Amino acid sequence: MPGHPQEDLAALPDRALVERATQGDREAFGVLYQRYVQRIYNYIYYRVGHAVEAEDLTARWTFSFGSTLAARAGGGASTNR
């Protein structure tokens, strides 16, 4: 939950991080982001072939994913839990 050192969260499996993120734990979301952002960017870049567009689409995907987790937490896109 919020307040745990990120080092502890980094050892958790994805399922546990998603569970925490859906409960509003922004640090858990940050660990998931760090774990997957490069892979997501690489895939999008492979599909579109343009770095700037891939960066934009990666940012949009990240926002969408974060909003989905926040909605599941019951706080909408701007949850502060």
PDB file of N, CA, C and O in Angstrom:
ATOM      1  N   MET A   1       0.842  -1.176   0.000  1.00  0.00           N
ATOM      2  CA  MET A   1       0.000   0.000   0.000  1.00  0.00           C
ATOM      3  C   MET A   1       0.889   1.241   0.000  1.00  0.00           C
ATOM      4  O   MET A   1       2.106   1.137   0.149  1.00  0.00           O
ATOM      5  N   PRO A   2       0.285   2.398  -0.166  1.00  0.00           N
ATOM      6  CA  PRO A   2       1.117   3.602  -0.187  1.00  0.00           C
ATOM      7  C   PRO A   2       2.006   3.684   1.045  1.00  0.00           C
ATOM      8  O   PRO A   2       1.606   3.326   2.153  1.00  0.00           O
ATOM      9  N   GLY A   3       3.212   4.164   0.820  1.00  0.00           N
ATOM     10  CA  GLY A   3       4.142   4.309   1.918  1.00  0.00           C
ATOM     11  C   GLY A   3       5.197   3.222   1.971  1.00  0.00           C
ATOM     12  O   GLY A   3       6.186   3.352   2.691  1.00  0.00           O
ATOM     13  N   HIS A   4       4.998   2.147   1.215  1.00  0.00           N
ATOM     14  CA  HIS A   4       5.993   1.084   1.175  1.00  0.00           C
ATOM     15  C   HIS A   4       7.152   1.522   0.289  1.00  0.00           C
ATOM     16  O   HIS A   4       6.931   2.152  -0.745  1.00  0.00           O
ATOM     17  N   PRO A   5       8.368   1.203   0.672  1.00  0.00           N
ATOM     18  CA  PRO A   5       9.507   1.553  -0.188  1.00  0.00           C
ATOM     19  C   PRO A   5       9.391   0.857  -1.539  1.00  0.00           C
ATOM     20  O   PRO A   5       8.945  -0.288  -1.610  1.00  0.00           O
ATOM     21  N   GLN A   6       9.787   1.538  -2.605  1.00  0.00           N
ATOM     22  CA  GLN A   6       9.674   0.970  -3.939  1.00  0.00           C
ATOM     23  C   GLN A   6      10.507  -0.296  -4.075  1.00  0.00           C
ATOM     24  O   GLN A   6      10.154  -1.175  -4.860  1.00  0.00           O
ATOM     25  N   GLU A   7      11.602  -0.412  -3.331  1.00  0.00           N
ATOM     26  CA  GLU A   7      12.437  -1.608  -3.414  1.00  0.00           C
ATOM     27  C   GLU A   7      11.627  -2.842  -3.034  1.00  0.00           C
ATOM     28  O   GLU A   7      11.785  -3.890  -3.661  1.00  0.00           O
ATOM     29  N   ASP A   8      10.776  -2.749  -2.037  1.00  0.00           N
ATOM     30  CA  ASP A   8       9.931  -3.863  -1.632  1.00  0.00           C
ATOM     31  C   ASP A   8       8.931  -4.200  -2.735  1.00  0.00           C
ATOM     32  O   ASP A   8       8.687  -5.375  -3.012  1.00  0.00           O
ATOM     33  N   LEU A   9       8.360  -3.192  -3.357  1.00  0.00           N
ATOM     34  CA  LEU A   9       7.369  -3.410  -4.401  1.00  0.00           C
ATOM     35  C   LEU A   9       7.983  -4.042  -5.639  1.00  0.00           C
ATOM     36  O   LEU A   9       7.323  -4.826  -6.321  1.00  0.00           O
ATOM     37  N   ALA A  10       9.217  -3.721  -5.940  1.00  0.00           N
ATOM     38  CA  ALA A  10       9.865  -4.246  -7.142  1.00  0.00           C
ATOM     39  C   ALA A  10       9.980  -5.759  -7.122  1.00  0.00           C
ATOM     40  O   ALA A  10      10.067  -6.386  -8.177  1.00  0.00           O
ATOM     41  N   ALA A  11       9.981  -6.349  -5.947  1.00  0.00           N
ATOM     42  CA  ALA A  11      10.091  -7.801  -5.834  1.00  0.00           C
ATOM     43  C   ALA A  11       8.748  -8.499  -6.029  1.00  0.00           C
ATOM     44  O   ALA A  11       8.705  -9.720  -6.179  1.00  0.00           O
ATOM     45  N   LEU A  12       7.658  -7.747  -6.028  1.00  0.00           N
ATOM     46  CA  LEU A  12       6.333  -8.351  -6.150  1.00  0.00           C
ATOM     47  C   LEU A  12       6.029  -8.762  -7.585  1.00  0.00           C
ATOM     48  O   LEU A  12       6.510  -8.129  -8.526  1.00  0.00           O
ATOM     49  N   PRO A  13       5.237  -9.814  -7.761  1.00  0.00           N
ATOM     50  CA  PRO A  13       4.808 -10.195  -9.115  1.00  0.00           C
ATOM     51  C   PRO A  13       3.790  -9.183  -9.651  1.00  0.00           C
ATOM     52  O   PRO A  13       3.185  -8.427  -8.891  1.00  0.00           O
ATOM     53  N   ASP A  14       3.619  -9.187 -10.954  1.00  0.00           N
ATOM     54  CA  ASP A  14       2.710  -8.241 -11.597  1.00  0.00           C
ATOM     55  C   ASP A  14       1.311  -8.280 -11.000  1.00  0.00           C
ATOM     56  O   ASP A  14       0.712  -7.232 -10.757  1.00  0.00           O
ATOM     57  N   ARG A  15       0.789  -9.465 -10.762  1.00  0.00           N
ATOM     58  CA  ARG A  15      -0.582  -9.600 -10.242  1.00  0.00           C
ATOM     59  C   ARG A  15      -0.739  -8.824  -8.931  1.00  0.00           C
ATOM     60  O   ARG A  15      -1.739  -8.132  -8.736  1.00  0.00           O
ATOM     61  N   ALA A  16       0.231  -8.936  -8.045  1.00  0.00           N
ATOM     62  CA  ALA A  16       0.172  -8.225  -6.766  1.00  0.00           C
ATOM     63  C   ALA A  16       0.276  -6.719  -6.979  1.00  0.00           C
ATOM     64  O   ALA A  16      -0.394  -5.947  -6.293  1.00  0.00           O
ATOM     65  N   LEU A  17       1.109  -6.299  -7.921  1.00  0.00           N
ATOM     66  CA  LEU A  17       1.249  -4.870  -8.207  1.00  0.00           C
ATOM     67  C   LEU A  17      -0.040  -4.302  -8.786  1.00  0.00           C
ATOM     68  O   LEU A  17      -0.449  -3.197  -8.429  1.00  0.00           O
ATOM     69  N   VAL A  18      -0.680  -5.050  -9.677  1.00  0.00           N
ATOM     70  CA  VAL A  18      -1.949  -4.601 -10.252  1.00  0.00           C
ATOM     71  C   VAL A  18      -2.999  -4.492  -9.154  1.00  0.00           C
ATOM     72  O   VAL A  18      -3.758  -3.524  -9.112  1.00  0.00           O
ATOM     73  N   GLU A  19      -3.046  -5.473  -8.272  1.00  0.00           N
ATOM     74  CA  GLU A  19      -3.996  -5.424  -7.159  1.00  0.00           C
ATOM     75  C   GLU A  19      -3.776  -4.168  -6.314  1.00  0.00           C
ATOM     76  O   GLU A  19      -4.729  -3.469  -5.969  1.00  0.00           O
ATOM     77  N   ARG A  20      -2.530  -3.891  -5.990  1.00  0.00           N
ATOM     78  CA  ARG A  20      -2.221  -2.697  -5.197  1.00  0.00           C
ATOM     79  C   ARG A  20      -2.568  -1.429  -5.971  1.00  0.00           C
ATOM     80  O   ARG A  20      -3.116  -0.482  -5.406  1.00  0.00           O
ATOM     81  N   ALA A  21      -2.249  -1.412  -7.259  1.00  0.00           N
ATOM     82  CA  ALA A  21      -2.538  -0.233  -8.075  1.00  0.00           C
ATOM     83  C   ALA A  21      -4.042   0.014  -8.161  1.00  0.00           C
ATOM     84  O   ALA A  21      -4.477   1.166  -8.148  1.00  0.00           O
ATOM     85  N   THR A  22      -4.842  -1.049  -8.248  1.00  0.00           N
ATOM     86  CA  THR A  22      -6.290  -0.862  -8.296  1.00  0.00           C
ATOM     87  C   THR A  22      -6.837  -0.392  -6.962  1.00  0.00           C
ATOM     88  O   THR A  22      -7.978   0.063  -6.882  1.00  0.00           O
ATOM     89  N   GLN A  23      -6.037  -0.498  -5.918  1.00  0.00           N
ATOM     90  CA  GLN A  23      -6.431   0.027  -4.610  1.00  0.00           C
ATOM     91  C   GLN A  23      -5.895   1.447  -4.411  1.00  0.00           C
ATOM     92  O   GLN A  23      -6.018   2.023  -3.329  1.00  0.00           O
ATOM     93  N   GLY A  24      -5.299   2.001  -5.469  1.00  0.00           N
ATOM     94  CA  GLY A  24      -4.839   3.386  -5.418  1.00  0.00           C
ATOM     95  C   GLY A  24      -3.374   3.579  -5.087  1.00  0.00           C
ATOM     96  O   GLY A  24      -2.945   4.708  -4.849  1.00  0.00           O
ATOM     97  N   ASP A  25      -2.597   2.513  -5.065  1.00  0.00           N
ATOM     98  CA  ASP A  25      -1.173   2.608  -4.725  1.00  0.00           C
ATOM     99  C   ASP A  25      -0.389   3.095  -5.945  1.00  0.00           C
ATOM    100  O   ASP A  25      -0.127   2.327  -6.871  1.00  0.00           O
ATOM    101  N   ARG A  26      -0.022   4.368  -5.937  1.00  0.00           N
ATOM    102  CA  ARG A  26       0.699   4.959  -7.075  1.00  0.00           C
ATOM    103  C   ARG A  26       2.114   4.396  -7.218  1.00  0.00           C
ATOM    104  O   ARG A  26       2.640   4.312  -8.328  1.00  0.00           O
ATOM    105  N   GLU A  27       2.717   4.019  -6.121  1.00  0.00           N
ATOM    106  CA  GLU A  27       4.061   3.434  -6.200  1.00  0.00           C
ATOM    107  C   GLU A  27       4.018   2.097  -6.940  1.00  0.00           C
ATOM    108  O   GLU A  27       4.920   1.788  -7.719  1.00  0.00           O
ATOM    109  N   ALA A  28       2.974   1.306  -6.700  1.00  0.00           N
ATOM    110  CA  ALA A  28       2.818   0.038  -7.408  1.00  0.00           C
ATOM    111  C   ALA A  28       2.648   0.288  -8.901  1.00  0.00           C
ATOM    112  O   ALA A  28       3.218  -0.426  -9.725  1.00  0.00           O
ATOM    113  N   PHE A  29       1.855   1.312  -9.249  1.00  0.00           N
ATOM    114  CA  PHE A  29       1.706   1.674 -10.656  1.00  0.00           C
ATOM    115  C   PHE A  29       3.048   2.079 -11.249  1.00  0.00           C
ATOM    116  O   PHE A  29       3.359   1.725 -12.386  1.00  0.00           O
ATOM    117  N   GLY A  30       3.842   2.818 -10.484  1.00  0.00           N
ATOM    118  CA  GLY A  30       5.164   3.233 -10.950  1.00  0.00           C
ATOM    119  C   GLY A  30       6.078   2.055 -11.232  1.00  0.00           C
ATOM    120  O   GLY A  30       6.837   2.073 -12.201  1.00  0.00           O
ATOM    121  N   VAL A  31       6.011   1.034 -10.394  1.00  0.00           N
ATOM    122  CA  VAL A  31       6.823  -0.159 -10.624  1.00  0.00           C
ATOM    123  C   VAL A  31       6.368  -0.847 -11.911  1.00  0.00           C
ATOM    124  O   VAL A  31       7.197  -1.250 -12.726  1.00  0.00           O
ATOM    125  N   LEU A  32       5.054  -0.981 -12.094  1.00  0.00           N
ATOM    126  CA  LEU A  32       4.536  -1.580 -13.333  1.00  0.00           C
ATOM    127  C   LEU A  32       4.972  -0.767 -14.549  1.00  0.00           C
ATOM    128  O   LEU A  32       5.374  -1.326 -15.570  1.00  0.00           O
ATOM    129  N   TYR A  33       4.889   0.554 -14.427  1.00  0.00           N
ATOM    130  CA  TYR A  33       5.312   1.436 -15.508  1.00  0.00           C
ATOM    131  C   TYR A  33       6.774   1.190 -15.866  1.00  0.00           C
ATOM    132  O   TYR A  33       7.104   0.984 -17.034  1.00  0.00           O
ATOM    133  N   GLN A  34       7.643   1.212 -14.870  1.00  0.00           N
ATOM    134  CA  GLN A  34       9.071   0.995 -15.120  1.00  0.00           C
ATOM    135  C   GLN A  34       9.330  -0.388 -15.719  1.00  0.00           C
ATOM    136  O   GLN A  34      10.224  -0.555 -16.549  1.00  0.00           O
ATOM    137  N   ARG A  35       8.556  -1.358 -15.300  1.00  0.00           N
ATOM    138  CA  ARG A  35       8.737  -2.723 -15.756  1.00  0.00           C
ATOM    139  C   ARG A  35       8.369  -2.885 -17.230  1.00  0.00           C
ATOM    140  O   ARG A  35       8.981  -3.686 -17.936  1.00  0.00           O
ATOM    141  N   TYR A  36       7.381  -2.137 -17.693  1.00  0.00           N
ATOM    142  CA  TYR A  36       6.828  -2.397 -19.028  1.00  0.00           C
ATOM    143  C   TYR A  36       6.905  -1.269 -20.037  1.00  0.00           C
ATOM    144  O   TYR A  36       6.661  -1.519 -21.218  1.00  0.00           O
ATOM    145  N   VAL A  37       7.227  -0.050 -19.651  1.00  0.00           N
ATOM    146  CA  VAL A  37       7.153   1.058 -20.594  1.00  0.00           C
ATOM    147  C   VAL A  37       8.057   0.866 -21.816  1.00  0.00           C
ATOM    148  O   VAL A  37       7.655   1.197 -22.932  1.00  0.00           O
ATOM    149  N   GLN A  38       9.241   0.350 -21.629  1.00  0.00           N
ATOM    150  CA  GLN A  38      10.139   0.171 -22.778  1.00  0.00           C
ATOM    151  C   GLN A  38       9.599  -0.887 -23.740  1.00  0.00           C
ATOM    152  O   GLN A  38       9.682  -0.714 -24.955  1.00  0.00           O
ATOM    153  N   ARG A  39       9.058  -1.958 -23.220  1.00  0.00           N
ATOM    154  CA  ARG A  39       8.472  -3.001 -24.081  1.00  0.00           C
ATOM    155  C   ARG A  39       7.284  -2.460 -24.856  1.00  0.00           C
ATOM    156  O   ARG A  39       7.119  -2.751 -26.041  1.00  0.00           O
ATOM    157  N   ILE A  40       6.459  -1.671 -24.181  1.00  0.00           N
ATOM    158  CA  ILE A  40       5.288  -1.094 -24.838  1.00  0.00           C
ATOM    159  C   ILE A  40       5.735  -0.135 -25.937  1.00  0.00           C
ATOM    160  O   ILE A  40       5.222  -0.176 -27.056  1.00  0.00           O
ATOM    161  N   TYR A  41       6.692   0.723 -25.612  1.00  0.00           N
ATOM    162  CA  TYR A  41       7.220   1.648 -26.618  1.00  0.00           C
ATOM    163  C   TYR A  41       7.794   0.879 -27.814  1.00  0.00           C
ATOM    164  O   TYR A  41       7.512   1.216 -28.963  1.00  0.00           O
ATOM    165  N   ASN A  42       8.589  -0.138 -27.544  1.00  0.00           N
ATOM    166  CA  ASN A  42       9.201  -0.913 -28.630  1.00  0.00           C
ATOM    167  C   ASN A  42       8.143  -1.518 -29.548  1.00  0.00           C
ATOM    168  O   ASN A  42       8.283  -1.491 -30.770  1.00  0.00           O
ATOM    169  N   TYR A  43       7.093  -2.059 -28.954  1.00  0.00           N
ATOM    170  CA  TYR A  43       6.028  -2.663 -29.756  1.00  0.00           C
ATOM    171  C   TYR A  43       5.337  -1.603 -30.608  1.00  0.00           C
ATOM    172  O   TYR A  43       5.125  -1.800 -31.804  1.00  0.00           O
ATOM    173  N   ILE A  44       4.989  -0.479 -29.987  1.00  0.00           N
ATOM    174  CA  ILE A  44       4.310   0.581 -30.725  1.00  0.00           C
ATOM    175  C   ILE A  44       5.210   1.128 -31.823  1.00  0.00           C
ATOM    176  O   ILE A  44       4.750   1.371 -32.939  1.00  0.00           O
ATOM    177  N   TYR A  45       6.493   1.324 -31.515  1.00  0.00           N
ATOM    178  CA  TYR A  45       7.433   1.804 -32.533  1.00  0.00           C
ATOM    179  C   TYR A  45       7.502   0.823 -33.707  1.00  0.00           C
ATOM    180  O   TYR A  45       7.518   1.233 -34.867  1.00  0.00           O
ATOM    181  N   TYR A  46       7.543  -0.465 -33.396  1.00  0.00           N
ATOM    182  CA  TYR A  46       7.564  -1.504 -34.435  1.00  0.00           C
ATOM    183  C   TYR A  46       6.335  -1.369 -35.334  1.00  0.00           C
ATOM    184  O   TYR A  46       6.431  -1.539 -36.550  1.00  0.00           O
ATOM    185  N   ARG A  47       5.177  -1.063 -34.733  1.00  0.00           N
ATOM    186  CA  ARG A  47       3.931  -0.965 -35.495  1.00  0.00           C
ATOM    187  C   ARG A  47       3.837   0.323 -36.307  1.00  0.00           C
ATOM    188  O   ARG A  47       3.356   0.295 -37.440  1.00  0.00           O
ATOM    189  N   VAL A  48       4.290   1.464 -35.749  1.00  0.00           N
ATOM    190  CA  VAL A  48       4.096   2.736 -36.446  1.00  0.00           C
ATOM    191  C   VAL A  48       5.334   3.222 -37.183  1.00  0.00           C
ATOM    192  O   VAL A  48       5.211   3.965 -38.157  1.00  0.00           O
ATOM    193  N   GLY A  49       6.520   2.823 -36.744  1.00  0.00           N
ATOM    194  CA  GLY A  49       7.744   3.172 -37.443  1.00  0.00           C
ATOM    195  C   GLY A  49       8.248   4.599 -37.262  1.00  0.00           C
ATOM    196  O   GLY A  49       9.162   5.018 -37.971  1.00  0.00           O
ATOM    197  N   HIS A  50       7.678   5.346 -36.339  1.00  0.00           N
ATOM    198  CA  HIS A  50       8.086   6.736 -36.101  1.00  0.00           C
ATOM    199  C   HIS A  50       8.252   6.948 -34.605  1.00  0.00           C
ATOM    200  O   HIS A  50       7.338   6.676 -33.827  1.00  0.00           O
ATOM    201  N   ALA A  51       9.429   7.437 -34.203  1.00  0.00           N
ATOM    202  CA  ALA A  51       9.743   7.580 -32.779  1.00  0.00           C
ATOM    203  C   ALA A  51       8.806   8.543 -32.055  1.00  0.00           C
ATOM    204  O   ALA A  51       8.316   8.227 -30.971  1.00  0.00           O
ATOM    205  N   VAL A  52       8.554   9.706 -32.636  1.00  0.00           N
ATOM    206  CA  VAL A  52       7.722  10.707 -31.961  1.00  0.00           C
ATOM    207  C   VAL A  52       6.296  10.185 -31.795  1.00  0.00           C
ATOM    208  O   VAL A  52       5.688  10.345 -30.737  1.00  0.00           O
ATOM    209  N   GLU A  53       5.777   9.569 -32.833  1.00  0.00           N
ATOM    210  CA  GLU A  53       4.430   9.004 -32.748  1.00  0.00           C
ATOM    211  C   GLU A  53       4.383   7.863 -31.728  1.00  0.00           C
ATOM    212  O   GLU A  53       3.411   7.731 -30.984  1.00  0.00           O
ATOM    213  N   ALA A  54       5.420   7.053 -31.698  1.00  0.00           N
ATOM    214  CA  ALA A  54       5.478   5.955 -30.724  1.00  0.00           C
ATOM    215  C   ALA A  54       5.530   6.494 -29.301  1.00  0.00           C
ATOM    216  O   ALA A  54       4.900   5.936 -28.403  1.00  0.00           O
ATOM    217  N   GLU A  55       6.277   7.577 -29.089  1.00  0.00           N
ATOM    218  CA  GLU A  55       6.329   8.193 -27.756  1.00  0.00           C
ATOM    219  C   GLU A  55       4.965   8.713 -27.351  1.00  0.00           C
ATOM    220  O   GLU A  55       4.534   8.516 -26.215  1.00  0.00           O
ATOM    221  N   ASP A  56       4.278   9.380 -28.279  1.00  0.00           N
ATOM    222  CA  ASP A  56       2.949   9.915 -27.994  1.00  0.00           C
ATOM    223  C   ASP A  56       1.959   8.793 -27.685  1.00  0.00           C
ATOM    224  O   ASP A  56       1.201   8.884 -26.719  1.00  0.00           O
ATOM    225  N   LEU A  57       1.963   7.752 -28.487  1.00  0.00           N
ATOM    226  CA  LEU A  57       1.038   6.642 -28.270  1.00  0.00           C
ATOM    227  C   LEU A  57       1.358   5.880 -26.984  1.00  0.00           C
ATOM    228  O   LEU A  57       0.452   5.384 -26.314  1.00  0.00           O
ATOM    229  N   THR A  58       2.632   5.788 -26.644  1.00  0.00           N
ATOM    230  CA  THR A  58       3.016   5.146 -25.387  1.00  0.00           C
ATOM    231  C   THR A  58       2.497   5.964 -24.207  1.00  0.00           C
ATOM    232  O   THR A  58       1.990   5.402 -23.236  1.00  0.00           O
ATOM    233  N   ALA A  59       2.623   7.278 -24.288  1.00  0.00           N
ATOM    234  CA  ALA A  59       2.100   8.142 -23.221  1.00  0.00           C
ATOM    235  C   ALA A  59       0.586   8.022 -23.117  1.00  0.00           C
ATOM    236  O   ALA A  59       0.036   7.984 -22.016  1.00  0.00           O
ATOM    237  N   ARG A  60      -0.083   7.963 -24.256  1.00  0.00           N
ATOM    238  CA  ARG A  60      -1.547   7.807 -24.240  1.00  0.00           C
ATOM    239  C   ARG A  60      -1.946   6.466 -23.632  1.00  0.00           C
ATOM    240  O   ARG A  60      -2.891   6.388 -22.848  1.00  0.00           O
ATOM    241  N   TRP A  61      -1.222   5.418 -23.999  1.00  0.00           N
ATOM    242  CA  TRP A  61      -1.522   4.099 -23.440  1.00  0.00           C
ATOM    243  C   TRP A  61      -1.308   4.108 -21.929  1.00  0.00           C
ATOM    244  O   TRP A  61      -2.122   3.567 -21.181  1.00  0.00           O
ATOM    245  N   THR A  62      -0.226   4.714 -21.486  1.00  0.00           N
ATOM    246  CA  THR A  62       0.071   4.772 -20.056  1.00  0.00           C
ATOM    247  C   THR A  62      -1.040   5.513 -19.311  1.00  0.00           C
ATOM    248  O   THR A  62      -1.485   5.060 -18.256  1.00  0.00           O
ATOM    249  N   PHE A  63      -1.486   6.634 -19.846  1.00  0.00           N
ATOM    250  CA  PHE A  63      -2.567   7.384 -19.219  1.00  0.00           C
ATOM    251  C   PHE A  63      -3.840   6.552 -19.181  1.00  0.00           C
ATOM    252  O   PHE A  63      -4.538   6.525 -18.167  1.00  0.00           O
ATOM    253  N   SER A  64      -4.142   5.878 -20.278  1.00  0.00           N
ATOM    254  CA  SER A  64      -5.342   5.048 -20.344  1.00  0.00           C
ATOM    255  C   SER A  64      -5.289   3.912 -19.325  1.00  0.00           C
ATOM    256  O   SER A  64      -6.275   3.641 -18.640  1.00  0.00           O
ATOM    257  N   PHE A  65      -4.150   3.257 -19.230  1.00  0.00           N
ATOM    258  CA  PHE A  65      -3.980   2.165 -18.278  1.00  0.00           C
ATOM    259  C   PHE A  65      -4.107   2.683 -16.846  1.00  0.00           C
ATOM    260  O   PHE A  65      -4.784   2.073 -16.019  1.00  0.00           O
ATOM    261  N   GLY A  66      -3.460   3.800 -16.557  1.00  0.00           N
ATOM    262  CA  GLY A  66      -3.561   4.396 -15.229  1.00  0.00           C
ATOM    263  C   GLY A  66      -4.987   4.802 -14.897  1.00  0.00           C
ATOM    264  O   GLY A  66      -5.435   4.621 -13.765  1.00  0.00           O
ATOM    265  N   SER A  67      -5.701   5.345 -15.865  1.00  0.00           N
ATOM    266  CA  SER A  67      -7.095   5.736 -15.656  1.00  0.00           C
ATOM    267  C   SER A  67      -7.972   4.521 -15.386  1.00  0.00           C
ATOM    268  O   SER A  67      -8.872   4.575 -14.548  1.00  0.00           O
ATOM    269  N   THR A  68      -7.714   3.433 -16.091  1.00  0.00           N
ATOM    270  CA  THR A  68      -8.466   2.202 -15.875  1.00  0.00           C
ATOM    271  C   THR A  68      -8.243   1.678 -14.468  1.00  0.00           C
ATOM    272  O   THR A  68      -9.193   1.291 -13.788  1.00  0.00           O
ATOM    273  N   LEU A  69      -6.993   1.662 -14.028  1.00  0.00           N
ATOM    274  CA  LEU A  69      -6.705   1.201 -12.669  1.00  0.00           C
ATOM    275  C   LEU A  69      -7.351   2.119 -11.629  1.00  0.00           C
ATOM    276  O   LEU A  69      -7.895   1.649 -10.630  1.00  0.00           O
ATOM    277  N   ALA A  70      -7.286   3.422 -11.870  1.00  0.00           N
ATOM    278  CA  ALA A  70      -7.887   4.373 -10.933  1.00  0.00           C
ATOM    279  C   ALA A  70      -9.403   4.191 -10.865  1.00  0.00           C
ATOM    280  O   ALA A  70      -9.994   4.278  -9.789  1.00  0.00           O
ATOM    281  N   ALA A  71     -10.025   3.939 -12.009  1.00  0.00           N
ATOM    282  CA  ALA A  71     -11.470   3.721 -12.027  1.00  0.00           C
ATOM    283  C   ALA A  71     -11.834   2.467 -11.242  1.00  0.00           C
ATOM    284  O   ALA A  71     -12.843   2.441 -10.536  1.00  0.00           O
ATOM    285  N   ARG A  72     -11.021   1.439 -11.365  1.00  0.00           N
ATOM    286  CA  ARG A  72     -11.266   0.226 -10.593  1.00  0.00           C
ATOM    287  C   ARG A  72     -11.087   0.472  -9.097  1.00  0.00           C
ATOM    288  O   ARG A  72     -11.689  -0.205  -8.264  1.00  0.00           O
ATOM    289  N   ALA A  73     -10.249   1.453  -8.777  1.00  0.00           N
ATOM    290  CA  ALA A  73     -10.059   1.810  -7.369  1.00  0.00           C
ATOM    291  C   ALA A  73     -11.235   2.640  -6.865  1.00  0.00           C
ATOM    292  O   ALA A  73     -11.356   2.906  -5.669  1.00  0.00           O
ATOM    293  N   GLY A  74     -12.102   3.046  -7.794  1.00  0.00           N
ATOM    294  CA  GLY A  74     -13.263   3.818  -7.403  1.00  0.00           C
ATOM    295  C   GLY A  74     -13.008   5.302  -7.321  1.00  0.00           C
ATOM    296  O   GLY A  74     -13.858   6.058  -6.850  1.00  0.00           O
ATOM    297  N   GLY A  75     -11.833   5.732  -7.780  1.00  0.00           N
ATOM    298  CA  GLY A  75     -11.519   7.145  -7.651  1.00  0.00           C
ATOM    299  C   GLY A  75     -11.440   7.890  -8.955  1.00  0.00           C
ATOM    300  O   GLY A  75     -11.053   9.058  -8.962  1.00  0.00           O
ATOM    301  N   GLY A  76     -11.790   7.264 -10.067  1.00  0.00           N
ATOM    302  CA  GLY A  76     -11.662   7.943 -11.341  1.00  0.00           C
ATOM    303  C   GLY A  76     -10.211   8.160 -11.699  1.00  0.00           C
ATOM    304  O   GLY A  76      -9.325   7.588 -11.064  1.00  0.00           O
ATOM    305  N   ALA A  77      -9.951   8.968 -12.693  1.00  0.00           N
ATOM    306  CA  ALA A  77      -8.591   9.172 -13.189  1.00  0.00           C
ATOM    307  C   ALA A  77      -7.726   9.981 -12.236  1.00  0.00           C
ATOM    308  O   ALA A  77      -6.502   9.974 -12.365  1.00  0.00           O
ATOM    309  N   SER A  78      -8.328  10.673 -11.291  1.00  0.00           N
ATOM    310  CA  SER A  78      -7.532  11.549 -10.426  1.00  0.00           C
ATOM    311  C   SER A  78      -7.497  11.068  -8.980  1.00  0.00           C
ATOM    312  O   SER A  78      -7.472  11.878  -8.053  1.00  0.00           O
ATOM    313  N   THR A  79      -7.496   9.765  -8.789  1.00  0.00           N
ATOM    314  CA  THR A  79      -7.479   9.241  -7.418  1.00  0.00           C
ATOM    315  C   THR A  79      -6.212   9.651  -6.689  1.00  0.00           C
ATOM    316  O   THR A  79      -5.137   9.691  -7.287  1.00  0.00           O
ATOM    317  N   ASN A  80      -6.328   9.954  -5.408  1.00  0.00           N
ATOM    318  CA  ASN A  80      -5.169  10.343  -4.605  1.00  0.00           C
ATOM    319  C   ASN A  80      -4.866   9.339  -3.513  1.00  0.00           C
ATOM    320  O   ASN A  80      -4.180   9.669  -2.545  1.00  0.00           O
ATOM    321  N   ARG A  81      -5.353   8.140  -3.646  1.00  0.00           N
ATOM    322  CA  ARG A  81      -5.112   7.130  -2.617  1.00  0.00           C
ATOM    323  C   ARG A  81      -3.710   6.644  -2.619  1.00  0.00           C
ATOM    324  O   ARG A  81      -3.352   5.790  -1.808  1.00  0.00           O
TER     325      ARG A  81
END
